[in-house]
Amino acid sequence: MENMEEIRKKISRLIIERGLNYAQVSLAIGKNVAYIQQFIKNGSPRRLGEVERHKLAEILHVDEQELTDLSLNTATSAGASVNSEILGTVIENIEEWLTNRNVVLSPHDKAELIKLIYMKVCNDTANVAAGKVKDFIEVYNELRKAN
């Protein structure tokens, strides 16, 4: 597995090979124009977030695993591999919901929410999961208000 320095170099090379620039890619993944440049040149953030990594993999037409030094081949307790389509649906819906409501969660709380909802919907199709994700997010919001 490559280290983050090698991965940054690879991302830079892939961006150039595809005729893109850092600003275009930053905006395409929903970040400010300097995000990718800061990530590649300054090492900040240390690793791309899940959503950014997923979007960047799509833009660069590479497997998401190539953009991180962490193993993405995780398994559920039943031994089945993670359904990346469902996980992507969960993450997108949570990000959209948080953004639309100006809700800010700590990275830990967001990860816990993603994990909880994913585990609840992982056996569903992407369309069914999307509806359930919205329901679970609303329940989570109500629980947060109560505490």
Secondary structure, 3 states (H helix, E strand, C coil): CCCHHHHHHHHHHHHHHCCCCHHHHHHHCCCCCCHHHHHHHHCCCCCCCHHHHHHHHHHHCCCHHHHCCCCCCCECCCCCECCHHHHHHHHHHHHHHHHHCCCCCCHHHHHHHHHHHHHHHCCCCHHHHHHHHHHHHHHHHHHHHHC
